[in-house]
């Protein structure tokens, strides 16, 4: 991975927090007008970032940009009223834990909001008492011990903070909504924790995990991942794991899986499967974190649901680093026309808190994998205008109103389709 910057993101933030003029917005890969930083943060002002702890990015607490969709006053009124009725389900909202995450998710005023949160990478730093969210810590991901520790930590936070509720059924999501809490379903983005023991699936289920990806970027004992040099598809043990997941009511997820893995999993599974967060290969053919039209049609023909990932590099043919909500909605519209309004949802898949260097200690993110998604700054949401953080959810509603979508279609995409599949498989 190359960068025009002489210092990394972490150093920039620490220096700017002290009021030191360190780098121009242009050095970060964008023009000043397009910069995600406010003028104080990029000018070297003594006030720069003083409002935030040193380990926070400005967009943790700064409201997302309000996109001008050219709506009429009547359309704005309709969008605002509709958003208040929504129960939003983001099928991969955020990979890390930072203070203010749940406040951002609820900032738009929807009736309910939640999603499926990945276990292991998610609250690791806070679990181990790190004062600095950007501190670099190399570790193994998705081993069973980490899953146990992660869930115990999240349950403790649930009890002490009262802002979230771990959910294992749709009824739980409805209860969290009634209580004004963020609904948290838990998932593992890799089947690595299973090892060669099917009973580990049952143990993870007992801890509250209700969705497991067969593979992350690189495959293991279950299946090939989307960045494997050769697509070997589903392995024999992976098929056995699908059988066990079908039996106990755990969602089979192929978001990061290879195209052949997804096809094989559909053939093997007795129940519909989930592509929780991926892009469209037709729109972004160079990005391996995408699936083909043919594969996605097969997914939905067998009852599955597709979550459109909110990574800007999937919004266009040349792996754009900077994009916006209108471009994301163009992808959603393509998916709806391809697959139907009953089979499409969304997943922001933001990764706000850890430094790029820490994230890249994972064996699933070698240099060639990083290059393939064309990310030279951190966090990825820097480049997503209108969705710099989860307070941007209303932009999705407003944009779809502007596209002429019906209220029912918007409600499906914003959460109902995800929850329908969860209800069918998990309960």
C-alpha positions as CSV (number, residue, x, y, z in Angstrom):
1,X,0.0,0.0,0.0
2,X,1.4,3.4,-1.0
3,X,0.5,6.8,0.4
4,X,1.4,10.4,-0.4
5,X,1.5,11.2,3.3
6,X,4.8,11.4,5.2
7,X,3.1,10.4,8.5
8,X,0.3,8.0,9.2
9,X,-3.2,8.7,10.2
10,X,-2.7,8.1,13.8
11,X,0.2,10.6,14.0
12,X,-1.8,13.2,12.1
13,X,-4.6,13.0,14.6
14,X,-2.4,13.1,17.6
15,X,-0.5,16.2,16.3
16,X,-3.6,18.0,15.2
17,X,-5.1,17.4,18.6
18,X,-2.2,19.4,20.0
19,X,-2.8,22.2,17.6
20,X,0.2,21.5,15.3
21,X,-0.1,22.2,11.6
22,X,1.1,18.9,10.2
23,X,-0.3,18.3,6.7
24,X,-2.7,19.8,4.2
25,X,-5.9,18.1,3.1
26,X,-4.4,17.6,-0.3
27,X,-1.6,15.5,1.2
28,X,-4.4,13.2,2.5
29,X,-5.5,12.5,-1.0
30,X,-8.3,15.0,-1.5
31,X,-8.9,18.7,-2.1
32,X,-9.5,20.9,0.8
33,X,-13.1,21.4,-0.4
34,X,-13.6,17.7,-0.4
35,X,-11.8,17.0,2.9
36,X,-13.7,15.1,5.6
37,X,-11.9,17.3,8.2
38,X,-13.3,20.7,9.3
39,X,-11.1,23.7,8.7
40,X,-9.9,23.8,12.3
41,X,-8.6,20.3,12.1
42,X,-6.6,20.9,9.0
43,X,-5.4,24.5,9.6
44,X,-3.1,23.9,12.6
45,X,-5.5,26.0,14.8
46,X,-4.8,25.7,18.5
47,X,-8.5,24.6,18.7
48,X,-8.0,21.7,16.4
49,X,-9.8,18.6,17.7
50,X,-9.8,20.0,21.3
51,X,-13.4,18.9,21.6
52,X,-12.5,15.2,21.1
53,X,-10.3,12.8,23.1
54,X,-7.0,12.3,21.4
55,X,-7.9,8.8,20.4
56,X,-11.1,9.9,18.5
57,X,-11.6,10.7,14.9
58,X,-13.6,13.9,14.4
59,X,-16.4,12.1,12.6
60,X,-17.1,9.9,15.7
61,X,-19.1,12.8,17.1
62,X,-19.6,15.2,14.2
63,X,-23.0,14.7,12.4
64,X,-22.8,13.2,9.0
65,X,-23.2,15.6,6.0
66,X,-26.8,16.2,5.0
67,X,-27.0,15.5,1.3
68,X,-28.9,17.8,-1.0
69,X,-31.1,15.5,-3.1
70,X,-33.2,18.3,-4.5
71,X,-36.2,17.2,-2.6
72,X,-39.3,19.3,-2.5
73,X,-40.6,20.4,1.0
74,X,-43.3,17.7,0.7
75,X,-40.8,15.0,0.0
76,X,-38.6,16.1,2.9
77,X,-41.7,16.0,5.1
78,X,-42.6,12.5,3.8
79,X,-39.0,11.3,4.4
80,X,-38.9,12.6,7.9
81,X,-42.2,11.0,8.8
82,X,-41.2,7.7,7.3
83,X,-37.8,7.6,9.0
84,X,-39.5,7.9,12.4
85,X,-41.4,4.7,11.6
86,X,-38.4,2.6,10.5
87,X,-36.8,-0.2,12.3
88,X,-33.4,-0.1,10.7
89,X,-31.3,-3.3,10.5
90,X,-27.8,-2.7,9.2
91,X,-26.4,-6.1,8.5
92,X,-22.8,-5.1,9.4
93,X,-22.9,-1.6,10.9
94,X,-19.4,-1.2,12.5
95,X,-16.5,-3.5,13.1
96,X,-15.0,-1.7,16.1
97,X,-16.4,-0.3,19.3
98,X,-16.1,3.4,20.1
99,X,-17.9,5.6,22.5
100,X,-20.7,7.3,20.7
101,X,-21.4,4.5,18.2
102,X,-24.9,3.8,19.5
103,X,-25.7,7.5,19.9
104,X,-24.8,7.9,16.2
105,X,-27.0,5.0,15.2
106,X,-30.0,6.5,17.0
107,X,-29.3,10.1,16.0
108,X,-31.6,10.0,13.0
109,X,-34.7,9.4,15.1
110,X,-35.8,6.1,13.6
111,X,-38.3,4.1,15.7
112,X,-35.7,1.3,16.1
113,X,-32.1,0.7,15.0
114,X,-29.7,-2.2,15.2
115,X,-27.7,-4.7,13.2
116,X,-25.4,-7.7,13.3
117,X,-22.1,-6.9,14.9
118,X,-19.0,-8.9,14.2
119,X,-17.4,-10.7,17.2
120,X,-13.6,-10.6,17.9
121,X,-12.3,-7.5,16.1
122,X,-15.2,-5.6,17.6
123,X,-14.4,-4.5,21.2
124,X,-10.9,-5.9,21.6
125,X,-9.1,-2.7,22.5
126,X,-11.6,-1.7,25.1
127,X,-11.8,-5.2,26.5
128,X,-8.1,-5.0,27.3
129,X,-8.2,-1.5,28.8
130,X,-6.4,0.4,26.0
131,X,-6.7,4.1,26.5
132,X,-6.0,4.8,22.9
133,X,-8.3,3.3,20.3
134,X,-5.5,3.7,17.7
135,X,-2.9,1.7,19.6
136,X,-1.5,-1.1,17.4
137,X,-2.0,-4.6,18.8
138,X,-1.3,-7.7,16.7
139,X,-3.5,-10.6,17.5
140,X,-5.2,-13.7,16.1
141,X,-8.7,-13.2,14.9
142,X,-11.8,-15.4,15.4
143,X,-10.4,-18.0,17.7
144,X,-12.9,-19.5,20.1
145,X,-11.2,-18.0,23.2
146,X,-11.6,-14.5,21.8
147,X,-15.2,-15.1,21.0
148,X,-15.9,-16.2,24.6
149,X,-14.1,-13.1,26.0
150,X,-15.8,-10.7,23.5
151,X,-19.3,-11.9,24.3
152,X,-18.7,-11.7,28.0
153,X,-17.4,-8.1,27.6
154,X,-20.4,-7.0,25.5
155,X,-22.8,-8.5,28.0
156,X,-21.1,-6.5,30.7
157,X,-21.3,-3.3,28.7
158,X,-25.0,-4.1,28.0
159,X,-25.7,-4.3,31.7
160,X,-23.7,-1.2,32.7
161,X,-24.5,1.2,29.9
162,X,-28.1,0.2,29.1
163,X,-27.8,1.5,25.5
164,X,-27.9,-1.8,23.7
165,X,-29.5,-5.3,23.9
166,X,-28.0,-8.5,22.6
167,X,-30.7,-10.1,20.4
168,X,-30.9,-13.7,19.3
169,X,-34.4,-13.6,17.7
170,X,-36.6,-11.1,15.9
171,X,-38.7,-10.9,19.0
172,X,-35.7,-9.6,20.8
173,X,-35.2,-7.0,18.2
174,X,-38.7,-5.8,18.7
175,X,-38.2,-5.8,22.5
176,X,-35.0,-3.7,22.1
177,X,-36.9,-1.3,19.8
178,X,-39.7,-0.9,22.4
179,X,-37.1,-0.2,25.1
180,X,-35.3,2.4,23.0
181,X,-32.1,0.3,22.8
182,X,-29.8,-0.6,19.9
183,X,-30.5,-4.2,18.9
184,X,-27.3,-6.2,18.6
185,X,-27.2,-9.5,16.9
186,X,-23.8,-11.2,17.0
187,X,-21.9,-12.8,14.1
188,X,-18.5,-14.2,13.3
189,X,-17.0,-13.1,10.0
190,X,-14.9,-16.3,9.7
191,X,-15.5,-20.0,10.5
192,X,-11.9,-20.2,11.8
193,X,-13.2,-20.7,15.4
194,X,-14.8,-24.0,14.3
195,X,-11.4,-25.6,13.7
196,X,-12.3,-29.2,12.9
197,X,-14.9,-29.5,15.6
198,X,-18.5,-29.2,14.7
199,X,-19.5,-28.9,18.3
200,X,-17.7,-25.5,18.3
201,X,-20.7,-24.2,16.2
202,X,-23.0,-25.2,19.0
203,X,-20.8,-23.5,21.6
204,X,-20.8,-20.3,19.6
205,X,-24.6,-20.5,19.3
206,X,-24.8,-20.8,23.1
207,X,-22.8,-17.6,23.3
208,X,-25.3,-15.8,21.1
209,X,-23.7,-16.1,17.7
210,X,-26.5,-16.3,15.1
211,X,-24.5,-15.9,11.9
212,X,-21.2,-17.2,10.6
213,X,-19.3,-16.5,7.4
214,X,-17.8,-19.6,5.8
215,X,-14.7,-17.7,5.0
216,X,-13.2,-14.2,5.3
217,X,-10.9,-12.8,2.7
218,X,-8.8,-15.9,2.7
219,X,-10.3,-19.4,3.1
220,X,-9.6,-22.1,5.6
221,X,-10.9,-25.5,6.4
222,X,-14.5,-24.6,5.3
223,X,-14.3,-22.8,2.0
224,X,-12.5,-20.3,-0.2
225,X,-12.6,-16.6,0.5
226,X,-13.0,-13.7,-1.9
227,X,-9.3,-12.9,-2.1
228,X,-7.9,-16.4,-2.4
229,X,-5.7,-16.8,-5.5
230,X,-7.7,-19.8,-6.6
231,X,-11.4,-20.3,-6.0
232,X,-11.8,-23.8,-4.6
233,X,-15.4,-23.3,-3.5
234,X,-16.9,-25.1,-0.5
235,X,-14.9,-27.9,1.1
236,X,-16.3,-31.1,2.5
237,X,-16.0,-30.0,6.1
238,X,-17.7,-26.7,5.1
239,X,-20.7,-28.6,3.9
240,X,-20.8,-30.5,7.2
241,X,-20.8,-27.1,9.0
242,X,-23.6,-25.8,6.9
243,X,-25.6,-28.9,7.9
244,X,-25.0,-28.2,11.5
245,X,-25.9,-24.5,11.2
246,X,-29.1,-25.5,9.4
247,X,-30.0,-27.8,12.2
248,X,-29.5,-25.4,15.1
249,X,-30.8,-22.2,13.4
250,X,-27.7,-20.3,12.5
251,X,-27.4,-18.1,9.4
252,X,-24.9,-19.3,6.8
253,X,-23.2,-16.1,5.5
254,X,-21.2,-15.7,2.3
255,X,-20.4,-12.0,2.4
256,X,-16.7,-12.4,2.1
257,X,-16.8,-15.8,0.4
258,X,-15.6,-16.5,-3.2
259,X,-18.2,-16.7,-6.0
260,X,-17.9,-20.5,-6.2
261,X,-18.2,-20.8,-2.4
262,X,-21.5,-18.9,-2.5
263,X,-22.8,-21.1,-5.3
264,X,-21.8,-24.3,-3.6
265,X,-23.2,-23.2,-0.3
266,X,-26.6,-22.5,-1.9
267,X,-26.6,-26.0,-3.4
268,X,-25.7,-27.7,-0.1
269,X,-27.8,-25.7,2.3
270,X,-31.3,-26.9,3.0
271,X,-32.3,-23.3,4.1
272,X,-31.8,-19.9,2.5
273,X,-28.4,-18.3,3.0
274,X,-27.2,-14.8,3.6
275,X,-24.8,-12.6,1.7
276,X,-24.7,-10.0,4.4
277,X,-22.3,-7.4,3.0
278,X,-20.7,-7.4,-0.5
279,X,-20.7,-5.3,-3.6
280,X,-21.8,-5.7,-7.2
281,X,-19.2,-7.1,-9.6
282,X,-21.0,-5.5,-12.5
283,X,-20.5,-2.1,-11.0
284,X,-17.0,-2.7,-9.5
285,X,-15.4,-5.5,-11.5
286,X,-11.9,-4.9,-10.1
287,X,-13.0,-5.3,-6.5
288,X,-12.8,-8.9,-5.2
289,X,-15.3,-8.0,-2.4
290,X,-18.1,-8.3,-4.9
291,X,-20.4,-10.9,-6.3
292,X,-21.7,-11.5,-9.9
293,X,-25.2,-10.9,-11.1
294,X,-25.6,-14.6,-11.8
295,X,-24.5,-15.6,-8.3
296,X,-26.8,-13.1,-6.7
297,X,-29.7,-14.2,-8.7
298,X,-29.1,-17.7,-7.6
299,X,-28.9,-16.5,-4.0
300,X,-32.3,-14.8,-4.0
301,X,-34.0,-17.5,-6.1
302,X,-33.2,-19.8,-3.2
303,X,-34.7,-17.4,-0.7
304,X,-31.5,-15.5,0.3
305,X,-31.0,-11.8,1.0
306,X,-28.2,-9.6,-0.3
307,X,-26.8,-6.7,1.8
308,X,-25.1,-4.0,-0.3
309,X,-21.9,-3.1,1.4
310,X,-21.2,0.6,2.1
311,X,-17.5,0.6,1.1
312,X,-16.9,3.4,-1.5
313,X,-14.4,1.3,-3.5
314,X,-17.4,-0.9,-4.5
315,X,-19.4,2.1,-5.9
316,X,-17.6,2.3,-9.2
317,X,-15.4,0.6,-11.8
318,X,-12.1,2.2,-10.8
319,X,-12.2,1.5,-7.0
320,X,-13.1,5.0,-5.9
321,X,-11.7,6.1,-2.6
322,X,-14.1,9.0,-2.3
323,X,-17.8,8.7,-3.0
324,X,-21.2,9.6,-1.5
325,X,-24.6,8.4,-0.5
326,X,-26.1,9.1,-4.0
327,X,-23.5,6.7,-5.5
328,X,-24.4,4.1,-2.9
329,X,-28.1,4.5,-3.7
330,X,-27.3,3.9,-7.4
331,X,-25.8,0.6,-6.4
332,X,-28.9,-0.2,-4.3
333,X,-31.2,0.7,-7.2
334,X,-29.2,-1.6,-9.5
335,X,-29.6,-4.5,-7.0
336,X,-33.3,-3.8,-6.6
337,X,-33.8,-3.9,-10.3
338,X,-31.7,-7.1,-10.6
339,X,-33.0,-9.0,-7.5
340,X,-36.3,-7.4,-6.5
341,X,-37.3,-5.3,-3.6
342,X,-37.8,-8.2,-1.3
343,X,-34.2,-9.4,-1.4
344,X,-32.0,-6.4,-0.9
345,X,-30.8,-4.6,2.2
346,X,-27.6,-2.8,3.2
347,X,-24.6,-3.0,5.4
348,X,-22.3,0.0,6.1
349,X,-19.4,-2.2,7.3
350,X,-17.6,0.8,8.8
351,X,-14.4,0.3,10.7
352,X,-13.9,3.6,12.6
353,X,-11.7,3.1,15.6
354,X,-8.5,1.1,15.0
355,X,-5.6,2.4,13.1
356,X,-4.9,1.1,9.6
357,X,-1.7,-0.4,10.8
358,X,-3.4,-2.5,13.5
359,X,-6.1,-3.7,11.1
360,X,-3.5,-4.8,8.6
361,X,-1.9,-7.1,11.2
362,X,-4.6,-9.6,10.3
363,X,-3.4,-12.3,8.1
364,X,-6.5,-11.7,6.0
365,X,-5.2,-8.3,4.9
366,X,-1.8,-8.8,3.2
367,X,-0.5,-6.0,1.0
368,X,-2.0,-7.4,-2.2
369,X,-5.5,-7.6,-0.5
370,X,-5.2,-4.0,0.6
371,X,-4.2,-2.9,-2.9
372,X,-7.2,-4.6,-4.4
373,X,-9.6,-2.4,-2.5
374,X,-7.6,0.8,-3.1
375,X,-7.7,2.2,0.4
376,X,-5.0,4.7,1.4
377,X,-6.6,6.4,4.4
378,X,-8.4,5.4,7.6
379,X,-11.2,5.0,8.5
380,X,-12.8,3.9,5.3
381,X,-15.8,6.1,6.0
382,X,-13.6,9.2,5.5
383,X,-14.5,8.9,1.8
384,X,-18.2,8.4,2.2
385,X,-19.9,11.8,2.1
386,X,-23.2,11.7,3.9
387,X,-22.3,8.6,5.8
388,X,-19.2,9.6,7.6
389,X,-20.8,7.8,10.6
390,X,-24.1,6.2,11.4
391,X,-25.9,9.4,12.0
392,X,-26.2,9.5,8.2
393,X,-29.0,6.8,8.1
394,X,-31.6,9.5,7.3
395,X,-29.8,10.3,4.0
396,X,-30.7,6.8,2.8
397,X,-34.3,7.4,3.5
398,X,-34.3,10.8,1.9
399,X,-32.4,9.6,-1.1
400,X,-34.8,6.7,-1.7
401,X,-37.8,9.1,-1.4
402,X,-36.1,11.2,-4.1
403,X,-35.7,8.1,-6.3
404,X,-39.5,7.6,-6.2
405,X,-39.4,4.5,-4.0
406,X,-42.6,3.6,-2.1
407,X,-42.7,3.7,1.7
408,X,-42.9,-0.1,1.7
409,X,-39.9,-0.6,-0.5
410,X,-37.8,1.7,1.6
411,X,-38.9,-0.1,4.8
412,X,-37.8,-3.4,3.3
413,X,-34.4,-2.2,2.2
414,X,-33.8,-0.4,5.5
415,X,-34.4,-3.5,7.6
416,X,-37.5,-5.6,6.9
417,X,-35.8,-7.9,4.4
418,X,-32.9,-8.7,6.7
419,X,-35.3,-9.3,9.6
420,X,-37.5,-11.5,7.5
421,X,-34.6,-13.9,6.7
422,X,-33.5,-13.8,10.3
423,X,-37.0,-14.7,11.4
424,X,-37.1,-17.6,9.0
425,X,-33.8,-19.1,10.0
426,X,-33.1,-18.0,13.5
427,X,-36.5,-17.4,14.9
